[in-house]
Structures are given as structure tokens and as C-alpha cells.
Amino acid sequence: MSFWNLMEYAAWGLSAVFGLYIVIDWLKTDATYDEEVLTSSREGELEAMVEERHG
């Protein structure tokens, strides 16, 4: 087996590990925080305050 085939398998393996990590983190975050907190926009509130001061 050539070096590049091994690198390809390693890349696919890392991709699977990262994908699994993303799914686990998503489920943990979803279980930890309320939907209202996850859909709120703190940045949007800050932008609105800045616009009020300038406008």
C-alpha cells in the first residue's frame, strides 16, 4: 500500500472522528441549554444598542 493511500485512509478516519465529535457536542449542548438561550442573539442586542446611541 502506498503512502498516499495510507494518508487517504487517515484523512477519512480523522473526518469520521471530527464528525462524531460535532454530533456529540451538538447533543450535549442541546441537552445543557434551553432552546430560548440557543436562539437568542446577544450580538443583535449589542448592535441595536450601538445604533440607538448613534442614531
N, CA, C and O atoms as a CHARMM CRD file, in Angstrom:
* protein
*
  220
    1    1 MET  N      0.86100  -1.17900   0.00000 PROA 1      0.00000
    2    1 MET  CA     0.00000   0.00000   0.00000 PROA 1      0.00000
    3    1 MET  C      0.90800   1.24300   0.00000 PROA 1      0.00000
    4    1 MET  O      1.88600   1.32300   0.74400 PROA 1      0.00000
    5    2 SER  N      0.56000   2.17400  -0.83100 PROA 2      0.00000
    6    2 SER  CA     1.40400   3.35600  -0.95800 PROA 2      0.00000
    7    2 SER  C      1.14600   4.36500   0.16700 PROA 2      0.00000
    8    2 SER  O      0.15100   4.29300   0.88800 PROA 2      0.00000
    9    3 PHE  N      2.07400   5.29000   0.28100 PROA 3      0.00000
   10    3 PHE  CA     1.98000   6.34200   1.28900 PROA 3      0.00000
   11    3 PHE  C      0.69600   7.15200   1.12600 PROA 3      0.00000
   12    3 PHE  O      0.04600   7.49500   2.11400 PROA 3      0.00000
   13    4 TRP  N      0.33200   7.45800  -0.11500 PROA 4      0.00000
   14    4 TRP  CA    -0.83900   8.31200  -0.34600 PROA 4      0.00000
   15    4 TRP  C     -2.13800   7.59200  -0.03200 PROA 4      0.00000
   16    4 TRP  O     -3.11300   8.22500   0.37400 PROA 4      0.00000
   17    5 ASN  N     -2.16600   6.27300  -0.21400 PROA 5      0.00000
   18    5 ASN  CA    -3.34700   5.51100   0.20000 PROA 5      0.00000
   19    5 ASN  C     -3.49900   5.54100   1.70900 PROA 5      0.00000
   20    5 ASN  O     -4.60900   5.68100   2.22400 PROA 5      0.00000
   21    6 LEU  N     -2.38300   5.40900   2.42100 PROA 6      0.00000
   22    6 LEU  CA    -2.43100   5.49000   3.88400 PROA 6      0.00000
   23    6 LEU  C     -2.88800   6.87900   4.33500 PROA 6      0.00000
   24    6 LEU  O     -3.67600   7.00100   5.27300 PROA 6      0.00000
   25    7 MET  N     -2.39500   7.91800   3.66900 PROA 7      0.00000
   26    7 MET  CA    -2.81000   9.27900   4.00300 PROA 7      0.00000
   27    7 MET  C     -4.30700   9.47500   3.74300 PROA 7      0.00000
   28    7 MET  O     -4.98500  10.16500   4.50400 PROA 7      0.00000
   29    8 GLU  N     -4.81700   8.87200   2.67400 PROA 8      0.00000
   30    8 GLU  CA    -6.24200   8.98000   2.36800 PROA 8      0.00000
   31    8 GLU  C     -7.08500   8.31800   3.46300 PROA 8      0.00000
   32    8 GLU  O     -8.08400   8.88200   3.90900 PROA 8      0.00000
   33    9 TYR  N     -6.68100   7.12900   3.88900 PROA 9      0.00000
   34    9 TYR  CA    -7.40800   6.45400   4.96400 PROA 9      0.00000
   35    9 TYR  C     -7.32500   7.23700   6.27300 PROA 9      0.00000
   36    9 TYR  O     -8.30100   7.30400   7.02100 PROA 9      0.00000
   37   10 ALA  N     -6.17200   7.82300   6.54800 PROA 10     0.00000
   38   10 ALA  CA    -6.02200   8.63200   7.75400 PROA 10     0.00000
   39   10 ALA  C     -6.93600   9.85700   7.69900 PROA 10     0.00000
   40   10 ALA  O     -7.54100  10.23400   8.70300 PROA 10     0.00000
   41   11 ALA  N     -7.03300  10.47900   6.51200 PROA 11     0.00000
   42   11 ALA  CA    -7.90800  11.64300   6.36600 PROA 11     0.00000
   43   11 ALA  C     -9.37100  11.25200   6.56300 PROA 11     0.00000
   44   11 ALA  O    -10.12000  11.97300   7.22200 PROA 11     0.00000
   45   12 TRP  N     -9.77900  10.12400   6.00100 PROA 12     0.00000
   46   12 TRP  CA   -11.16000   9.66800   6.20800 PROA 12     0.00000
   47   12 TRP  C    -11.41900   9.34900   7.67600 PROA 12     0.00000
   48   12 TRP  O    -12.49400   9.64100   8.20100 PROA 12     0.00000
   49   13 GLY  N    -10.42900   8.74900   8.33700 PROA 13     0.00000
   50   13 GLY  CA   -10.58000   8.44000   9.76200 PROA 13     0.00000
   51   13 GLY  C    -10.71500   9.70500  10.59800 PROA 13     0.00000
   52   13 GLY  O    -11.57300   9.78000  11.47800 PROA 13     0.00000
   53   14 LEU  N     -9.87000  10.70300  10.32900 PROA 14     0.00000
   54   14 LEU  CA    -9.97700  11.97300  11.05100 PROA 14     0.00000
   55   14 LEU  C    -11.31000  12.65500  10.77200 PROA 14     0.00000
   56   14 LEU  O    -11.90800  13.25200  11.66700 PROA 14     0.00000
   57   15 SER  N    -11.76400  12.56700   9.55400 PROA 15     0.00000
   58   15 SER  CA   -13.06100  13.15400   9.20100 PROA 15     0.00000
   59   15 SER  C    -14.18400  12.50500  10.01300 PROA 15     0.00000
   60   15 SER  O    -15.07800  13.19500  10.50300 PROA 15     0.00000
   61   16 ALA  N    -14.13400  11.18800  10.15200 PROA 16     0.00000
   62   16 ALA  CA   -15.15100  10.48000  10.93600 PROA 16     0.00000
   63   16 ALA  C    -15.07200  10.87000  12.41000 PROA 16     0.00000
   64   16 ALA  O    -16.10100  11.05100  13.06000 PROA 16     0.00000
   65   17 VAL  N    -13.86300  10.99800  12.93800 PROA 17     0.00000
   66   17 VAL  CA   -13.68500  11.38300  14.34800 PROA 17     0.00000
   67   17 VAL  C    -14.22000  12.79300  14.58100 PROA 17     0.00000
   68   17 VAL  O    -14.93800  13.02500  15.55300 PROA 17     0.00000
   69   18 PHE  N    -13.88100  13.74100  13.70000 PROA 18     0.00000
   70   18 PHE  CA   -14.37600  15.10600  13.84900 PROA 18     0.00000
   71   18 PHE  C    -15.89100  15.16800  13.71000 PROA 18     0.00000
   72   18 PHE  O    -16.55200  15.89700  14.44900 PROA 18     0.00000
   73   19 GLY  N    -16.44300  14.41200  12.77200 PROA 19     0.00000
   74   19 GLY  CA   -17.89900  14.38000  12.60600 PROA 19     0.00000
   75   19 GLY  C    -18.59300  13.83600  13.84300 PROA 19     0.00000
   76   19 GLY  O    -19.62100  14.36700  14.26400 PROA 19     0.00000
   77   20 LEU  N    -18.04300  12.78800  14.42500 PROA 20     0.00000
   78   20 LEU  CA   -18.60700  12.22100  15.64500 PROA 20     0.00000
   79   20 LEU  C    -18.52000  13.21600  16.79000 PROA 20     0.00000
   80   20 LEU  O    -19.46000  13.34400  17.57500 PROA 20     0.00000
   81   21 TYR  N    -17.39100  13.92800  16.89300 PROA 21     0.00000
   82   21 TYR  CA   -17.23300  14.94700  17.92600 PROA 21     0.00000
   83   21 TYR  C    -18.28400  16.05600  17.77500 PROA 21     0.00000
   84   21 TYR  O    -18.84900  16.52000  18.76600 PROA 21     0.00000
   85   22 ILE  N    -18.53700  16.47300  16.54100 PROA 22     0.00000
   86   22 ILE  CA   -19.52800  17.52600  16.29200 PROA 22     0.00000
   87   22 ILE  C    -20.91300  17.06900  16.73000 PROA 22     0.00000
   88   22 ILE  O    -21.64700  17.83300  17.35700 PROA 22     0.00000
   89   23 VAL  N    -21.27400  15.83800  16.40900 PROA 23     0.00000
   90   23 VAL  CA   -22.59300  15.32200  16.79300 PROA 23     0.00000
   91   23 VAL  C    -22.71200  15.20500  18.31000 PROA 23     0.00000
   92   23 VAL  O    -23.74000  15.57200  18.88000 PROA 23     0.00000
   93   24 ILE  N    -21.66900  14.69700  18.96800 PROA 24     0.00000
   94   24 ILE  CA   -21.70200  14.57300  20.43300 PROA 24     0.00000
   95   24 ILE  C    -21.80400  15.94300  21.08800 PROA 24     0.00000
   96   24 ILE  O    -22.57900  16.12300  22.02700 PROA 24     0.00000
   97   25 ASP  N    -21.02500  16.91600  20.60000 PROA 25     0.00000
   98   25 ASP  CA   -21.07300  18.27000  21.15000 PROA 25     0.00000
   99   25 ASP  C    -22.44100  18.90300  20.92000 PROA 25     0.00000
  100   25 ASP  O    -22.95600  19.60200  21.79300 PROA 25     0.00000
  101   26 TRP  N    -23.02700  18.66600  19.76000 PROA 26     0.00000
  102   26 TRP  CA   -24.36400  19.18100  19.45100 PROA 26     0.00000
  103   26 TRP  C    -25.38900  18.62900  20.43600 PROA 26     0.00000
  104   26 TRP  O    -26.19500  19.38300  20.98100 PROA 26     0.00000
  105   27 LEU  N    -25.36200  17.32000  20.66700 PROA 27     0.00000
  106   27 LEU  CA   -26.32700  16.71100  21.58800 PROA 27     0.00000
  107   27 LEU  C    -26.10300  17.19100  23.02100 PROA 27     0.00000
  108   27 LEU  O    -27.06400  17.43000  23.75200 PROA 27     0.00000
  109   28 LYS  N    -24.83900  17.33300  23.42500 PROA 28     0.00000
  110   28 LYS  CA   -24.53600  17.80800  24.78300 PROA 28     0.00000
  111   28 LYS  C    -25.00200  19.25400  24.96500 PROA 28     0.00000
  112   28 LYS  O    -25.57600  19.59800  25.99800 PROA 28     0.00000
  113   29 THR  N    -24.75600  20.09800  23.96300 PROA 29     0.00000
  114   29 THR  CA   -25.18200  21.49700  24.03100 PROA 29     0.00000
  115   29 THR  C    -26.70000  21.58900  24.05400 PROA 29     0.00000
  116   29 THR  O    -27.26600  22.38200  24.80700 PROA 29     0.00000
  117   30 ASP  N    -27.35600  20.78700  23.23800 PROA 30     0.00000
  118   30 ASP  CA   -28.81400  20.79700  23.18300 PROA 30     0.00000
  119   30 ASP  C    -29.42000  20.34900  24.51500 PROA 30     0.00000
  120   30 ASP  O    -30.47100  20.85000  24.91500 PROA 30     0.00000
  121   31 ALA  N    -28.77000  19.41500  25.19600 PROA 31     0.00000
  122   31 ALA  CA   -29.27800  18.93400  26.48000 PROA 31     0.00000
  123   31 ALA  C    -28.96400  19.90800  27.61400 PROA 31     0.00000
  124   31 ALA  O    -29.68000  19.94500  28.61500 PROA 31     0.00000
  125   32 THR  N    -27.90000  20.69500  27.46200 PROA 32     0.00000
  126   32 THR  CA   -27.45700  21.59100  28.53400 PROA 32     0.00000
  127   32 THR  C    -28.23000  22.89800  28.54400 PROA 32     0.00000
  128   32 THR  O    -28.59600  23.39000  29.61200 PROA 32     0.00000
  129   33 TYR  N    -28.48600  23.47300  27.36500 PROA 33     0.00000
  130   33 TYR  CA   -29.07500  24.79900  27.27500 PROA 33     0.00000
  131   33 TYR  C    -30.50400  24.74700  26.76600 PROA 33     0.00000
  132   33 TYR  O    -30.86300  23.88500  25.96400 PROA 33     0.00000
  133   34 ASP  N    -31.31100  25.68200  27.24400 PROA 34     0.00000
  134   34 ASP  CA   -32.69100  25.80800  26.82100 PROA 34     0.00000
  135   34 ASP  C    -32.74500  26.34600  25.38300 PROA 34     0.00000
  136   34 ASP  O    -31.83900  27.05700  24.94900 PROA 34     0.00000
  137   35 GLU  N    -33.78100  26.01100  24.67000 PROA 35     0.00000
  138   35 GLU  CA   -33.92200  26.46000  23.28400 PROA 35     0.00000
  139   35 GLU  C    -33.94000  27.98600  23.17600 PROA 35     0.00000
  140   35 GLU  O    -33.44000  28.54900  22.20300 PROA 35     0.00000
  141   36 GLU  N    -34.51600  28.64800  24.17400 PROA 36     0.00000
  142   36 GLU  CA   -34.57200  30.11200  24.17100 PROA 36     0.00000
  143   36 GLU  C    -33.17900  30.72900  24.23500 PROA 36     0.00000
  144   36 GLU  O    -32.91100  31.73800  23.58400 PROA 36     0.00000
  145   37 VAL  N    -32.30100  30.12300  25.01700 PROA 37     0.00000
  146   37 VAL  CA   -30.92800  30.61500  25.12300 PROA 37     0.00000
  147   37 VAL  C    -30.17900  30.38700  23.81500 PROA 37     0.00000
  148   37 VAL  O    -29.40900  31.24200  23.37700 PROA 37     0.00000
  149   38 LEU  N    -30.40600  29.23500  23.19800 PROA 38     0.00000
  150   38 LEU  CA   -29.68500  28.90700  21.97100 PROA 38     0.00000
  151   38 LEU  C    -30.12400  29.75900  20.78700 PROA 38     0.00000
  152   38 LEU  O    -29.34000  29.98200  19.86500 PROA 38     0.00000
  153   39 THR  N    -31.35600  30.23300  20.79800 PROA 39     0.00000
  154   39 THR  CA   -31.84000  31.02700  19.66400 PROA 39     0.00000
  155   39 THR  C    -31.77800  32.52600  19.91200 PROA 39     0.00000
  156   39 THR  O    -32.15000  33.30800  19.03800 PROA 39     0.00000
  157   40 SER  N    -31.31100  32.94600  21.09800 PROA 40     0.00000
  158   40 SER  CA   -31.20400  34.37700  21.35900 PROA 40     0.00000
  159   40 SER  C    -29.98500  34.93300  20.64200 PROA 40     0.00000
  160   40 SER  O    -29.06600  34.19300  20.29300 PROA 40     0.00000
  161   41 SER  N    -29.98500  36.23700  20.42500 PROA 41     0.00000
  162   41 SER  CA   -28.88200  36.86500  19.71100 PROA 41     0.00000
  163   41 SER  C    -28.32500  38.00400  20.54500 PROA 41     0.00000
  164   41 SER  O    -28.79600  39.13800  20.45900 PROA 41     0.00000
  165   42 ARG  N    -27.33700  37.70100  21.33700 PROA 42     0.00000
  166   42 ARG  CA   -26.69600  38.74000  22.15300 PROA 42     0.00000
  167   42 ARG  C    -26.03800  39.78000  21.25100 PROA 42     0.00000
  168   42 ARG  O    -26.07500  40.97200  21.55800 PROA 42     0.00000
  169   43 GLU  N    -25.43900  39.34700  20.14600 PROA 43     0.00000
  170   43 GLU  CA   -24.80800  40.28900  19.23100 PROA 43     0.00000
  171   43 GLU  C    -25.84200  41.24400  18.65200 PROA 43     0.00000
  172   43 GLU  O    -25.56800  42.43200  18.48200 PROA 43     0.00000
  173   44 GLY  N    -27.02100  40.73400  18.35200 PROA 44     0.00000
  174   44 GLY  CA   -28.08500  41.57800  17.82300 PROA 44     0.00000
  175   44 GLY  C    -28.51000  42.64000  18.82000 PROA 44     0.00000
  176   44 GLY  O    -28.78600  43.77700  18.43700 PROA 44     0.00000
  177   45 GLU  N    -28.56400  42.28100  20.09300 PROA 45     0.00000
  178   45 GLU  CA   -28.90700  43.25000  21.14100 PROA 45     0.00000
  179   45 GLU  C    -27.84600  44.33500  21.23700 PROA 45     0.00000
  180   45 GLU  O    -28.16800  45.51400  21.38000 PROA 45     0.00000
  181   46 LEU  N    -26.57700  43.93600  21.15700 PROA 46     0.00000
  182   46 LEU  CA   -25.48800  44.90600  21.23200 PROA 46     0.00000
  183   46 LEU  C    -25.50500  45.84300  20.02700 PROA 46     0.00000
  184   46 LEU  O    -25.27200  47.04100  20.18000 PROA 46     0.00000
  185   47 GLU  N    -25.77500  45.32200  18.84400 PROA 47     0.00000
  186   47 GLU  CA   -25.84300  46.16200  17.65300 PROA 47     0.00000
  187   47 GLU  C    -26.99000  47.16300  17.75600 PROA 47     0.00000
  188   47 GLU  O    -26.84800  48.31300  17.34100 PROA 47     0.00000
  189   48 ALA  N    -28.12000  46.73400  18.30400 PROA 48     0.00000
  190   48 ALA  CA   -29.26700  47.63500  18.45000 PROA 48     0.00000
  191   48 ALA  C    -28.93300  48.77200  19.42700 PROA 48     0.00000
  192   48 ALA  O    -29.33600  49.91500  19.21100 PROA 48     0.00000
  193   49 MET  N    -28.20000  48.45600  20.49700 PROA 49     0.00000
  194   49 MET  CA   -27.82700  49.49800  21.45700 PROA 49     0.00000
  195   49 MET  C    -26.87300  50.51100  20.81100 PROA 49     0.00000
  196   49 MET  O    -26.98400  51.71100  21.05900 PROA 49     0.00000
  197   50 VAL  N    -25.95600  50.03900  20.00000 PROA 50     0.00000
  198   50 VAL  CA   -25.00000  50.93600  19.32800 PROA 50     0.00000
  199   50 VAL  C    -25.73300  51.83700  18.35000 PROA 50     0.00000
  200   50 VAL  O    -25.44000  53.03000  18.26200 PROA 50     0.00000
  201   51 GLU  N    -26.69200  51.27100  17.60900 PROA 51     0.00000
  202   51 GLU  CA   -27.45500  52.06400  16.64400 PROA 51     0.00000
  203   51 GLU  C    -28.29900  53.12700  17.32900 PROA 51     0.00000
  204   51 GLU  O    -28.47400  54.22400  16.79800 PROA 51     0.00000
  205   52 GLU  N    -28.83000  52.80100  18.52700 PROA 52     0.00000
  206   52 GLU  CA   -29.61900  53.78000  19.26900 PROA 52     0.00000
  207   52 GLU  C    -28.75600  54.97500  19.68100 PROA 52     0.00000
  208   52 GLU  O    -29.21500  56.11700  19.64600 PROA 52     0.00000
  209   53 ARG  N    -27.51800  54.71200  20.06700 PROA 53     0.00000
  210   53 ARG  CA   -26.61400  55.76700  20.51500 PROA 53     0.00000
  211   53 ARG  C    -26.18000  56.65500  19.35000 PROA 53     0.00000
  212   53 ARG  O    -25.99200  57.85900  19.52200 PROA 53     0.00000
  213   54 HSD  N    -26.01900  56.06000  18.16100 PROA 54     0.00000
  214   54 HSD  CA   -25.53400  56.81500  17.01300 PROA 54     0.00000
  215   54 HSD  C    -26.67400  57.47200  16.22900 PROA 54     0.00000
  216   54 HSD  O    -26.44600  58.43600  15.49900 PROA 54     0.00000
  217   55 GLY  N    -27.88300  56.96100  16.37300 PROA 55     0.00000
  218   55 GLY  CA   -28.98800  57.44200  15.55000 PROA 55     0.00000
  219   55 GLY  C    -29.91600  58.26200  16.27400 PROA 55     0.00000
  220   55 GLY  O    -30.89800  58.73600  15.70200 PROA 55     0.00000
